[in-house]
Amino acid sequence: MENQQRRSRLAWSLAILRKADSEADLNVALADIRGRYQFAHLVFLLVRLANRTGTYPWYCTTYPEEWTSLYHRNNYFEIDPVIELYKTGFLPVDWSSLDRRSARTRSFLQEANAFGVGRHGVTVPVRGPSGERSLFSATSNLSGREWRKLRASSSHELQVLSCYLHEKALTVSGLRKSGVYRKLSRREQECLQLISSGLVPKRIATRLQISEDAVRLYLRLARRKLDAATIYQAIARASFLELIQPE
């Protein structure tokens, strides 16, 4: 039942994002998703674009306007330790592991907390196929125990949502047109659909009556055709292109 509720939550979130056609729509969608997951705030930031200079070209957020304005005025991009996470891998990073040794960083985090940004947070780095980099963060003011529970229950979904937002943001902002990808086979679509629903390759193999090795091959081919670095990117991109419908 719990897994079904999580899948329904992700499908609901992707459906809302799919309808967003503007920056304003995305901000409204983020606010709705924040409420559904009971986060304090959500923020998506395009940190770097492929083959283009410039700093932090686009973002959408549920943060208070007072905080985002102050952030820009003081150029907090230069001291925000979360920004550095775009250089890491693909896995979510809990803010408890941020480097807080600098007095300037500690002061920045205290100021952010005063604006209700959130005592806890997790950030998912995203690397696009053409070298784009983005960050998707979720914050919370829950107790440490409840935060860890929320983070664990939503980790998979945040990774899919981060990749979907990456695709959507680049399209909505006009910074990149939708890519053209190779067509997926029926089996590739089936395997991607089922793994997006939370099934592991072994169970997918049983469901489709094929070997587990075949399932992994189909998923690997789907990732390659979609130019995805991770299975989360493949799920997000396939959903974005309406090749699958996460449940």
N, C-alpha and C positions, 0 to 999 in steps of 0.2 A: 504493500500500500504506500509506504514512504517513498519508494523508488518511483512509483506511478505519479505521486504528487510532484516529485522533483521534475520528472519528464514533462508533466503538464505545465509546470511553472516555466520551464525553458521554452516549450513550444509557444506558450502565451507571449513570452517576452520577444521571441523572434518574429512572431506575427505582428506585434506592435512596431518593431523596428522596420519590418518590411514595408509598412505603410508610410514611413517617414520620407518625405520628399524635400525637406528643407532643414536648415540648421535649427529653426524654431521647433519643427516637428521632432527632431532628435532630442532636444532639450526636454520637451514634454514627455517623450517616450522614456527617457532616463528617469524622470521624476516618477512615472508610473511604475517602472521596474524597481526602482529604489523602494517604493512602498510595498510592492509584492514580496520582495525578499527581506524587508524590514532592515535595510541598511540606513545609516545616517545620511550618506551622500554617495553619489557615483560621479566619476569624472573620466572623460576620454580625451587624450591629448596626442595629436600627431607631432612627434618630436622631430622627425627628419624625413624629407622627401627624396626620392631617387633623382639623381642628376639635377638637383636644384639647390642653390644656396639659400640661406635665410634661416631665421630662428623661430621655431615653434609656430608653424603657420596656421594651426587650426585646432579648436577644442570645443567640447560641449560639456556642461557640468550642471550639477544641482547645488553647487556651493553658493553661499550668499553673495549677492552682487557686490556688497561692501568688501568682502574678502578678495574676490577676483580683481576688483579695481585696484585695491591696495597691492595685490600681488604683482600686477602689471606696472604700477607706478614705481614700485621699489625694485623691479626686475628680479623678483625672487626666483626666477628660473635658474639664476646663477648659483643660488645657495640651497635650493630645495634638494634634499638627498634622494627624493623619489625619482627625480629626473635622471639620475645616474643609472637607474635600473634598466634603462633601454639598452645598456651595454651588456646586460647579463643574458642568460639563455631564454627559454620559453616558459619556465615554470613560475607559478605565482610566488611572490616574495612578501612575507609578512613584515609589516613595518617595525616589529620588535627587533628585527635584525639590521635596521638602518644604522649607519655610522653616526653616532651622536657625540663624538669626542670634541668636536669644535663648539666653542661657546656661541658662535654665530648661528650654527645649526640648531643648537638647543633653544636659543632665543626665538628663532624662526618657528620651530615646532610649538613652542609655548604660545606664540602669537596666533598661530593657526588654530590651536585648541580653543583659544579665547573667542574665536569667531564660530565655534561649533563645528569645525571641520570633522572632528571625530578623534577619540582617544586611541582607537585601534584602526588598522587599515591593512589592506593587501593589494598588491599591484601585479598585474599580468603584463609582461612585455610581449610585444608582437613584432615580428619581422616579416615584412611583405616580400613578395617574389622579386621585386625590382630594387630592393634595398631600402624600402620605406621602414620607418621605425615609429611605433606608437606605444602608448601606455594606457591601461585601463585600470582604474583604482576604485575600490569599494571601502567605505569607512563605517565605523560603528562606535556607539557610546555605551554598548553593553558592558557587563562585567567581563573580566578576563575569561572566566569559564564559559559564559554564554557566547562570547565572541569566538572562542575556539570551536565551539559547536556549530555556530553559523558558518564560519569559514570552511570547516570540513564538509558540511552538507552542501555547500554551494561551489566548491572548488572546480568541479568538472564543468558546471554551467558557466562560471565566470570565464573559463578559458574559451569556451565556444562563443560566448557573447563578445569577448574581446576581439576575436578574429572577425566576427560578423560586423561589429562596429567599425573595424578597420576598413572593411570593404565598403560599407555604407557611407562612412565619413568621406572617403576619397571620392566617391561618386557624387554625393550631395554637395560637397564643397566645390566640385568642378576641378579638383586637383588631379584627377585621373579618370579616364573613361573606363567603363566596364571592360574587362579583358575578354578575349575570345579563347575558349579552352576546348580541348579535344573532347569529343562525345564519350560519355561513359557507357560501358556495356550494361546489359540488364543485371548481370551478376554483381558488377561493381556497384551499381546503384543499390541493389538489395543489401549487400554487405555494409555499405556506408549508412544506409537507412537504419539497419538493425543496431549497428554499433553506436549510432547517435541516440538510440533509445536506451542505452545502458547495457546492452548485452556484450559479453566477452566473446572472443573468437570461437572458443570451444562450444558455447551455446548457439552461436550463429551457425556453426558447422552442423550441429544437430538439427536445427530448425530447417536448414536448406538441404540437408542430407548430402553434404559434400565434406571433404576432409578439412581439418583445421588449417593445414598448410595452404589449401586452396583459398580459404577465407583470407589468410594473411597476404597471399599473392594478389587477390582482387583488391584488397585495401591499399596495398602498396601501389598497384597500377592506378587506382583512383587518385591517390595522392599525387602521383607523377603527372597524370593528365590535368589535374587541377592546379598544378604548380604550387602545391602546398608542402610546407616544411614539416608540419605535424598533422596528426589525425584530427586535431581540433580545428586547424585551418581548413582541412578538407571538408569537414562537416559544415563549418560556417560558410565556406564558399559554395558548396553544393546547395545549401539552404538558400543562400543569397541568390543563386541562379535558378532556384525553384526546381532543382533536380531531385531533392528529397524534402520530406516534411517531418522534422523531428516531432515526436509525440509527447 
